[in-house]
Amino acid sequence: MSEEPHFLKEEKDKLEIGRSANSDATLEPLQLGKRVREIRLSQNLTLEEASKLTGLARSTLSKIENEQISPTFSAVSKLVQGLGIDIPQLFSQPKSKSSAGGRRDITRSGEGTPHPTPTYEHELLATQLTSKKMIPFKTTVHTHSFNEFTDWVRHDGEEFLYVLSGSLLFYTEFYEPIELFPGDSAYYDCEMGHALVSTSEEDAVVIWVTA
C-alpha cells in the first residue's frame, strides 16, 4: 500500500483531537475507501459510471474502495468534483444510529435530485436522509437497445424494481430477458449483471429501491 498522503494524516489527527476533547466519545478509524464506496452507492453509480464522472480508472476506484491504495490529493480532488460532494463529506463518519427511530423525509413530485446517465435518467428520492438502508429512486429508461450498454450494470446489494409506465425488457446475466409492464415488479441480486431497455414508444418509467 502506498504511503498515506499528508492531508489524510491531518484529517486523522483532527479525529484524535476530538477524541481527546471528549473522553466519552468513541470514534471508528477513518476508512476512506469505505466512505467513497458509500457515497458512490448512495448515488446509484456503478464503478464504470463513477470512473467516467471522476476521470479515475475503474481499477483505481476499485483499489481505493477496497483500501488497497491511498488516494493522492489529485485523486481526492477528482472524486470530490466528479461525485459533486465536499471534502468534509468524504472524511465525515456516518452518524451513529439513534435509539429512537423517528426519521422522515418527504420528496414532492418532481423535486427529487436529478442524476442523468447515458442510458437512464435517475431522480434520487429521500436525499435529505443520510446512512439510509435503502436507496429509492425514480428512473426514466432512455435506452431502446441493449447494444447501447458497454457492459452489464452491477453493484453490491439487492434491488427491487417496479414499473410505473411504458414497457421494458429486463435483462439479467443468468436469465433470458423478460418483458415487464406497468404494475409488474422484480426483486434480484444486483451483483448479477442487469439492464433495462424500453420497448414502448415512450420511455418506460420505473421505481427502483436498492438495499
N, C-alpha and C positions, 0 to 999 in steps of 0.2 A: 504494500500500500504506500502511496506517495506521502511525502511529508505534509503535515497539516498546515494549510495556509495561515498566515498571521492573523487575518481578520476572524477566522474561525476560533482561534485561541482567545481573541478578545471577547467574543460572544460567550465562550465557556467561562472566562474569568468573571464576566458580569453575573452569570448564574451563580457562581461560587460566592460572590459578594452578597447577592440576595439571600443566599442560604445562611451566611454568617449573620446577617441582619435580623433574621427571624429563625431562631433555633427550632421552632415548631414546624417550619416548612420542610417538606421533603420534595426534592427535585430529581427527576429521572435524568440520566446522562443524555446530552444532546445527540440525537440520531438524525443528522441532516438528510441522509438518504431516505429514511422513513417519511420525513416531512415532505420531501419532493414527491414521493410516491402518493402520499395522501392528497396533496394539492392537485396532482395530475388526475387522479381518480375522481376527485370532487368535481372536476370539470369534464368528466367523462371522456378523457383523452386517451387514445392508445399511445404506445411508445412511438409509433410511426408518426402520428399526428403531432405529438409533443416535439418530436425531432424537427418537423417542418416549421413549427412555430418558433422554436428556440434557436434553430441553426446548429444544434448539437447532434452528433451522430447518434443513431439509435443505440449502438453498442455502448457509447459513452454514458448515455442516460441510464441504461440498464446497470452499468457498473456503479454509477453514483447511487442509484436506488438500493442496490444490494451491498452498499458500504465497502465495495471493492477498491474504490479510489475516492480521494477527497477532491472536490471540485476546485478549480482555480478561481481567482476573482473574476476573470473573464467569463468563465462558465456560469458563475452565480449571476453575473450581470445579464447574460443571455437568458437564464432561467426566469429572472425577475421580469424582464421585458417581454419575453415570449409568452409567459403564463399570465401576464397582467396583474402581478402582485407586487407588494412592497417587501423590502428586505426583512423588516421585523416579522412579517408573516412566515417567512422561511425559517426563522430561528425561534419562533414562539412555540412553547409546549402546548399541546392540546389541553383544554380546560378539564379539570377533574370532574367526574360525574357528581352531580348534586344528589343529595339524599332524597329530595322531593322532585318527582317528575312533573314539572309544571311548564315545560317549554311549549311555545306555539309560534307558528309562522304562517301568515296568510299571503298568498300571491294572487292579486287581482288578475282577471282575464287580460291577456296581452301584456302584462307587466313583468313577466319573467326576464331573466338575464339572457340576452341573445348570445349564441355561440355557434356561428356557422362553420361548417367544414366543407370540403369539396363535394361530398355526397349527401350530407344531411344538414338540416338547419335546426339546431337544438335551441330550446327555450328552457333554461335551467330554472327550477322551481324551488321555493323554500330556501333561498340563498342566504337569508339572514342567520340561519342556524348553522353553527359550526360543529364539527365532530359528529355529523349525523351517521346513523347506522344504515340509512337508506338514502339514495340519491335519486330523487324524482325529476323527470324532465319530459317535456313535450317535444316531439320531433316531426318535422316535415321531411319526407323522403324524396329528395330531388332526383336521385338516380333512377333511370329506367332500363339499365342494362348492367348485368353482373360484371361485364368487361370494364366498367368504369372504376372498379376496385383494383388497386395494385396488389393487395394482399388481403387475407382474412382479417376481420376486426376481432381482436381477442384481448381480454384483460382479466384481472382477478375478480372473484366473487360469483354471485348468482344474479340472474336478471329476470324481471317479469315484463312482458310486452302485451299491450292491449291496443287493438286497432280502433281508432276513432272514426276515420272516414277514408274513402278510397279502398283500393285493394292492393295487395302486395305479395311478392314471393319471398318467403322466409328461407334463406339459405343457411344451412349448418354443415359443419365439416364432416360429420359422420352419418348424415341422413340425407334422403332425397329432398329437394326443395318442395315446400308446400305453400299453397296459396291461402292467404288469410283475408277475411272480410270484416267489415265493421261489427264489433261485438266479440270477435274471436280473440283469443289470448294464447300466450305461450310462456312457459317457465323453463329456464335452461341454465346450465353451467356456462358462464361466459369466458372461461379459459378455452372452451371449444370455439373454433373459428365460426363467425356468423356474419350475416349481412342481410340488408333489406333492399328490395328493388320494387319500385311502384309498377303495378300492372294496369292501373286505371289511367284514364286520360289525364285526370288531375293528379297532382302529387298526393300520395297517401299521408295521413297524419296519425301518429301513434303516441301513446303514453308509455314511457319506459321507467322502471324503478330498478335501480341497481343496489344490491346489498353486498 
